[in-house]
Amino acid sequence: MRVIGTAGHVDHGKSTLIAALTGTHPDRLKEEQAREMTIELGFGWLTLPNGEEVGIVDVPGHRDFIGNMLSGIGGIDAALLVIAADEGVMPQTKEHLAILDLLQIPAGLIVLTKIDLASDITPDGGSAWLDLLEKDIRGAVSDTVLRDAPIIRVSAKTKTGLNELITNLQLLLENKPARLDLNRPRLPIDRVFSMSGFGTVVTGTLSDGHLSVGDEVEILPGGSKGRIRGLQTHKKKEETAVIGSRTAVNISGVDVESIQRGNVVVHLNQYQSTRRIDARFRLLDDASSSVKHGDEVKFFVGGSETIATLRLLGTEELNPGEEGWIQLELRDPVVTVRGDRYILRRPSPSETLGGGAVIDHQPKGRHKRFDEGVLKSLESLTQGTPADVLFEAALSLNAAPLKDVFIKSRLEPSVAESAFQELLNNGQILLLEDLPAVNDSLAISFPHWIAMQNKVFQLIESYHKAYPLRRGIPREELKSKLKLSPRVYNTVIQKLVTDHLITDHSFCLAKPEHEIKFNGTDQLKVKELMRKFELNPYATPSFKESQSEVGEEILNALIELGELILVSQDVLFRKKDYDGMVEKIRAELQKKGALTLGEVRDMLGTTRKYIQAMLEHLDSIGVTMRDGDVRKIKK
């Protein structure tokens, strides 16, 4: 499905031409019909001789309605630049031509209309006049995307040239490749209304993916959610709308009042709105003045329009004809992606300044304006190979599912896969997981991986220095310091453990070479405490007494090292004494089948306090089980 759009000066016959081609006049408003001037976007369609249906967007030509023109021209596959034979190239012809060039509309035809009015201009029936006009037109389009476009002479009134126009349009579209479908539906809304019995209806040109009846969708920005109740293309009901089609979408669950032109219909959780973009910008040669850092401009992308603050990167000023890097701070959120073409206009006095391509639709923050690293990164995103583009996408996302890296890159799937394999083989990108669906696995660029490793190592090392008598940093404390999502954190830690770069002690993490070592003074304290445990192995010093003897850090270290076993909040035993108690209790149970607390107490020659704590501990770890007043071996 293809969509073409008109462009050209007011009253040059765009709407009349569409009516002659399609049989339907695109001016639908009473005011438009009364004034004989297009104000809002108009729509029509025709079937080419080869059977392909083509949608047509008719745009206003008057300079007061450039905003309306821009809301409809961005999604077209080809343009018809309409120039009237009785006037030739006019101011809005030049502005519309500049917009087509800035948007890089990939194909087009130049339609010289109203040729019937040229018959009285020169003695030869207007032929010489039309020849002069064509020469002038060639000069006007020489440095634009329409430099090689055929010029078709047409009269909508007499039907002259219409067949030739249709033939050339078919040939143009046959030689143009189909749109790139990344399976991420995006329908910029150019019209919204309510129909009795149906409810909310929006229209637009589907720029990616497909929409089907029953799909859950959301309207961005804003986030209103609904379900597709019906679809129409060229007034025919469809179950599925395909990429590139002019589509009317009937949405249930969303009020008309919550939607406006410039909003976007998308599937859930596939797009995010943004208030900041990075872009390449070209100031038109015939701009009335330079642009400066901090200028306020109007930003047009898709069907949206908003005020933006212009941040020039690497320079203080751009003069007419110059290009540069910019960052735009947007007053209102918009939905856009890398590669989208945009237009900037001066709010007052109204003037088209220039435009270019969105390079990064989700930059992390405000760039330092003269940072060479920022400029180099933007340059790479613009001019790099597919591998460069994918690498920059991975860099911008840190650690993310591989499919999100592909989406960020905006590369065609097979190209993205090939680029990924190249980066993987070169070690420039790593997979942190080995999931059955590779595209769901977390991927990370090598520089980010090294930086993340170093950050983990630095935090663990700092913890070891601060707490040398602890086994390692608690897992949750490290997670909090790294500020990673649970999935990314767990995956990163697992890979570092698997690669033997850090050691997992279950509740904490450490460097592999880390050992708990006591200095001379600490060793004396430990020796004295252990002597007290040895004197009364089954009636030991309490936790508080032990802590008072050696200090909290040393006591915790002895417990972590396993030299002391904590069986309750206040009862500890030396490891060797603990093991001996367990063996004696187990052996006596195997012999007698059951033991009371008093029998165990008498057997070990201690008090109830210690034996109750020990038996409850053995119950908790599954060695014994309580049965009334006795303990038995747990099967």
N, C-alpha and C positions, 0 to 999 in steps of 0.2 A: 504494500500500500504506500503510495507517495502523496505528498502534499506540495503544491506550488503556491507562491504568493505573488501578489502584484506589488509594484513600487512605482513611484513617479509623482510628478507635480499635480496639484489640484486641478480638476477639470480637464485632464488630458485623456479622459475616456476609459479609465480602468474598470469602473463598474459596468459601463455599457458593453465593454469588451467581454467581461465575464458573462453578462446576460446573453450576448450573442453566441458564446461558446457553450453555455450550459442550459439555456432556456429559462434560467431563474435569475431575477435581478437581486444582487446581494444586499442592496439597501433596504432594510426591513423596518426602520424607524420612520414614523410620520414626518418628523423634522427633517430627516435626510431626504425623503421624497419631495417635501415642500421646497427645500433649499437646493435640491439637485446637487447635493454634496455629501460625500461619505463622512460620517463622524465616528461611528463605531466600526468594529470589524464586521465584515460580511463574509458569507460562506456559500460555496456552491460545489458542484462536482460534475465531472464528465467521464464518459467511457471512451478510451482511445481505440483506434481501429484494431489493435492487437488484443483487446478485451480487458486491459488494465484500467481499473477505476482510479481516478486521480481527484483528490480533494483540492479545493482552491480557497485561499484566504485573500479576501479583498481588503486592503488597508486604506485609511484616510490619507489624502495627499496634502491637506492643508497643514501649514507649519504649527497651527495651534493644537493639532491632534497627533503630534509626533509620538507622544507617550502611548496613545492607542495603537499607533502603527507598530511600535516596538514590541507591544505585548503579543502581537500575532505573527511577526516576521521571523522570530528566532527559530521556530520549529520546522521550517520549510526545507524541502529537498532541492528546490530550484526556484528561480525568480523570473518574473516577467517584468522587465523594466519598460514602462509604458511612456512614450514620448509623443506628443501631439504634433502632427505635420504643420499645423498653422502657427505654432509657437516655438518648437524646438526645445533645446536644453534650457531649463529654467532653474531658479534657486532650489526648489524642493526636489527637482530631478537630481541635482548635485548632492543634496543632503541624503536623500534615499540611497543614491549610488554609494556614497561614503559609508553608510550604515551596512549595506550589503557587503561591501569590501571588508569592513571591520568584523562583521559576523562570519566572514569567509563562507558565504553561501556557495556551495560547491558547483553549481551549474546555473545557467540562465539563458534567456533569450531577450533580445531587445525588440520591442514591438513599436513600430512607427505607425501610430493610429491617425484616424481622420484624414487619410490620404485623399478622400473625395473633396476636401476643402482646398487642396493644393492645385486643383485643375485650372483655376483662374489666375494663379499667381504668376506663372510664366507662359509664354506663347505656346510652348510644346505640351501643354496640358499639365504642367507641374512637375514633369520629369526632372528637369534641371534643378528645380528647387529642392526636390527630394534628394537628389544626388549631393547637393551642397549640405543639406541637413545630415545626411549619413556621414559625410566627411567631418562635420562638426562633432557628431556623436562619437565617431571613432577617436577623436582627440580627447573627448571627455572621459572615455572609459579606458584609455590606453594603459593606465597604471593600476587597473583594478581587476577584480576577479572576472569581470565581463569583457576583458580585452579581446577575447576571441569569439565572443558570442555572435551568432548570426543576427542580422537585422531583417525583420520580416515586415513588409509593408501591408497594412491592414485597414480596411474600412468596415466598422461594425454596421454602418448604415446600409452599405451595398453588398455586404458579405464578402467583399474582395479580400483575398489573402487568408481567409479563415482556415481553409483546408491545408494550405502550406504551413500555417502556424501549428496546426494539430500534428501534421507529419513531423515537423521539426521538434515539437515537444516530445513526441513518442521516441524519436531517435535519441534525443538528449537523455531521457530517462532510461532507455535501454542500455546506454553506455555508462550509466552511473551505477556504482556498486550499491548493494543493499545496505541499509543501516546496520550498525553493529549492535547486536542484541546481547546484553549482559545479564538478561533475566532478572532485572531489577526495575519493575514498572515505575514509570514516573510520568504523570500527566499534569503539566502546568495548566492551570485553569485560566481560560480567557473569557469565560462567560458563565454566570450562575443565575438560575431562576427556579421558580416553583411551578409545577404543572398539577392542575386539579386531578386528583385520583392517583397521582404518582409521587408527589412530594418533590424533594430536592433533586435538581438536575444540574450537572456541570458539564462543560464542553472544553475540549482542548486537543492538542496533537500529542499522541502517545510517543514519547521520545525514547523509551526503552521498554523491553520486556513485553508482557501481555497481561491483560485484565480479563477475568472471567466472572460470569454471573455467580453469585454466592461468595466471592472473595471478601474477606475482611480487609478493610482499608482504613487509613487514617489521613486526615487533612493536615498538612504541615504548611507553615508553622501554626501552632495552636494545639494540635494533637487530638482534635475531635475524631472519634472512631465510629465507623458504620459498616454496613455491608452492601455490596453491589446487588441491587435489585433488578437492574436491566441495563442493557447496552445497545446503542444504535450507532451505526456507521452509514452515513449518507441516507439517513431516515429508514434504514433497514435494521430490524432486530438481529442481534448477534449474540451467540453464547460466549464468544471470546473476541476481544479487540486485540489486534496485533500491532507491533511496533510500526510507527510511521503513519497510523491511521487517524483521521479526524473522527473523534469519538465523543458521543454524548453518554454520560454515565448517570444513571438513576441510583441515588444512594439513600438507603433507609437508615434512620437513627441519627441523622445530622440535620440541623436546622439551616435554612438558607441564610439566616442572619449571621451565622458563625463562619461563613465562607465569603471570600472576596477574590477578585481577579488577582492573579499572582500566587495564590495558594497552590499547593501541589497535592495530587492524589497519589498515594504510594501504598505498598503493602506494609504491614506492621513491622517495626523494628529494622527497616532497611536503610532509612535515611535519617539524618539529623539536620536541623536548621542551624544556621551559623550567623554570627554578627561580625565576623572578621574573615577576610580572604586575602591571599597573596595572588598577585596577577602580573602579567606582562601588559604594558600599556603603550599605545602609540597615539601621540597627539597629532591630529590632522594637520596637513600642510597649510590649509587655509584657515586654521583657527585664528580668532581675532587677537589672541594674546597667549602668553605662556601660562603654564599652571605652576603653582608653588605648593610647597609642603604646607599642609593644614587647610588647603582650599576645601570649601564645601561643594559637593557635586551631587548630581542625581545618578544613581546606579540602576541599570536595567539588565536583568538576566532572566531568561525564560519569559514568563509573563509578569514578573514582579518588578516593582519600582520602589526605590527608597532613597532617602538622603544618606550620604556617606561623607566621612571625613577622609581626605586624601593624604596618605603618608608616603612621601617619596623616599625610596631607598637608594642610597649611594649618591644622591644629588639633592640640591636645594630647589632646583627649578628645571622644568622641561620646556623647551621652545618648540614652536610649530614645526612638525615634521620629525621630531625626535621621539625615541623610544626609551623606556626605562622600566625598572621594577617598582611596583607600588604595593602597599598594604592598605586595604580599605576597612575603616571602622564603620559599620552599618548601624543606622538608627533603628531599623526594624530587622528582625531575623528573616533570612531567605533560605531557600533550599537550592543548592547548586553543587556541582561536582567538578573535579579536575577535568579540564578540557572544554568546559562550557565557554561560549563566546559571550561577551558582555559589551555594553555601551555606557559611556559616561557623557552626561550633558551638564552644561552650566545652568543652574536654576534661574539666574537672572543677571543680565538679559539672556533669554533662552537661546541655547546654542549647543549643537553636537560637538563635543570636544574630541572624542576619539574612543578607543576601545581596545580589546585584545582578548586574551584567553585566561581563564582561571587556572592558576598553577597549583595552588593548595587551598582546598575549601574548608579545611579545619586546622589552620596553623595553631601551634600550641600557645602562642602569646604574642605580645607586641615585640617586633624585632628591634634590635639596635640598628639604627638606620644606616650606619656606615660599617657594619660588621662584614668583613670579607667572607667569612664562613657562611653567613646567611646568603650573600649574593651568589657564592659558588654553588650552594645547594639548590637555589632557585634555577640557576643556569643549567645544572645537571637535570633537573626535572623537565626543563623545556627541550633540551637538545640531546639528551642522552639516548643510548640504545634501550631496547626493552628491558635488558638486564639492569641498566642504570635506573630506569624508571621504577622497576620493581624493588630495587635496592633502596631507593629513596623512600618508597612507600613503606618498606619494612622499618627503615630508620625512624620515620615519623610516627609509627605505631608502637615502637618498643617491642614488647612481647604480645602477640595476638594470633588468633587462628589464621592459618595460611589463607583461607578463603577471604578473610577480611583484608589481608595484604593484597590479594588479587583485585578485590573491589576497589581499594584505595588507589591502585595503580591505573585503573580504567583501561587496562590492556585487554585485548580479545583473549578468551580463555586459552586457546591453543598456544598463542604467543606467550601468555603469562606462564603456562606450564613449562614451555621451553626455556624461558628466562629463569624460572625457578631452578630447573635442573642445572643450568649453567652456574648459577650462584651457589647452589648446594655443592656441586663438584669442586668449585673454587674455594669453598669454605667461607664464602661471604655471608651465607645465611645458614642457620642451623634449625633443625627440628628438635624441640625439647620433649616431644612425645612420639610414640610409635602406635598411633591409633589405626584401626582398620581403614577408616576414611581419612586419607592423608590430609585432605583439605581442612579437616576439623582439628588437626594437630597444631599445637602452639609453635609458631615460628619466631625467630629473632635474628636480627642482623648480628654479624660477628662483633662489630664495635660495641653494640649494646650488651652482648653476652659477656665480653671482657669487662666492661664497666660494671655490670651487675655482679660478676664474680668478685671483682676487686672490692665492691661495696660490701658484699657478704663477708669476705675475708677481713676487711678493715673493721667491721663491727664485731666480729668474733674475736679478733686480736685485741681490740680495745677492751672487750669484756674480760678476756684472760688477764690483761694487765691490771684492770681494776679489781678483779676477784681471782687471784691466782690459785686460791684454794677451792674454787668451784670447778666442777667438771666441764661446764660450758654454759653458753647463753641459753636461757629458756626459749623454746620455739616461738611462743606467742610474743615475747619481747622483741625477738629478731623480726618477726612479721610486722609488728607495729612500726619499727624503725625503718623498714624497707618500703612501707606504704604500697604494698602490692595486693592485688586481688587474691582471694584464697586459692583460686586455681593456678594462677601464675606463681604464687609463692610456693605452693606444695610441689609444683612441677619443677621449678628451679632447684629447690632443696633436694628433691629426689635425684635429679641428674647429678648434682654436685656430690651427693653421697655415693651414687652408683659409680661415678668416675673417681672415687676415693680422694676427692679434694677436701671434703670435710667428713667428720665422724658423727654418726647419729647415736646418741645415748638415750634414745626414746623421748625423754622429756626435754632434752637439751641438745645443743649442737656444739661441736668443738673442732679445732684444728687437729689433724691426725697426730701431730707430734706433741700435743699438749699433755703434760703430766702434772698431777698435783704433787708438789714437793714442799716439805716443811724445812724451814731454816733451823739453825742450831737452837735458838730459843724456843721455837715451836716444838721441836723434837723433845726437849726436856719436859715441856708441859704434857705432851702426849705420853711420854714414858711414865710420868707420875700418875696420870689418870688410868692408864692401863694396869699399873701396879695395884690400884684400888679395885679394879674389876677382877684381877687375878686373885686377890685376897678373899673376895666373896663372889665367886662366879655366878651364883644363882640368887644373890641378894645384892645387886649392883647399885652404884650411885644413880640417882634419878637424873632425868634429862636436865633439869634446872641445875642440879649440883655439878653435873659434868660440864654444862655450859659456863658455869661460874669458874670452873677449874681451868678450862683451856680457851674459852671465848667461843662466840657463835660461829665464826668462820671455820675455825679448826674442827669443832664438833661436827658441823655439816660436812666438812671434807672427809672426816673419818666415816661418816655414814655413807657418803657417796662412793667412797673407796671400798665399802663393804667390810671394813674392819670392825665396825659396830653395827648391830642390827636393831632397828627401832621397831618394837613389837606393839607399842601403844604410845600415846602422847607423852608418857613419862617413864617408860620402862625400856631399857636398852641392855643388850648382852654383847659380849665379845663374839666374834664370828665362830671361833673354835668352840666356845662354851654353848652357843646357840645350836650349832650342829650336833654337839654331844647330847643336849637336852632332847632334840628332835629324835635322835636315834634311840635313846633310852625309852622315851614315851612310845615310840612306834613298836619297839621290841616287846615292851610290857603289854601293849594292847594286843599284839599278835598272840601273845602267850595266854592272856586272860580273856580277851574279847571285849572287855569294857573296864574303864577306870573312872573312879570319882575324882573330883578336884582334890579332896583330902588325901587320897591314895597317891596321887602324883606329887602333892606337896611333901608328904612324908618320904616318898622315894627319893626326892631331890634335896630334902633337908632345907627347905626354905619356907617362906611365908605365903599366905593366900594371895597377897597383892601381886606377887610376881607370877605365880602359877595361873591365876585367873587371866592375867594379861597374855601369858604365853598360850594358854589353851584357846582363848578367843581369837588370837592371831592365827593359830593353826587351823581353826575352823574357817577363818576368812580366806585362807590360801588353799583350802581343799585337802589338807592332810587328815584332819579329823572332822567328826560331826557330833553334835550334841544330841543325846537321846534321853530326855528327862534330866536326871542328875548325873548321868554318866557320859563319857566320851567313847566313841568307837572309831575304828579305821573307816574313813570314807571310801566306798568302793568306786 
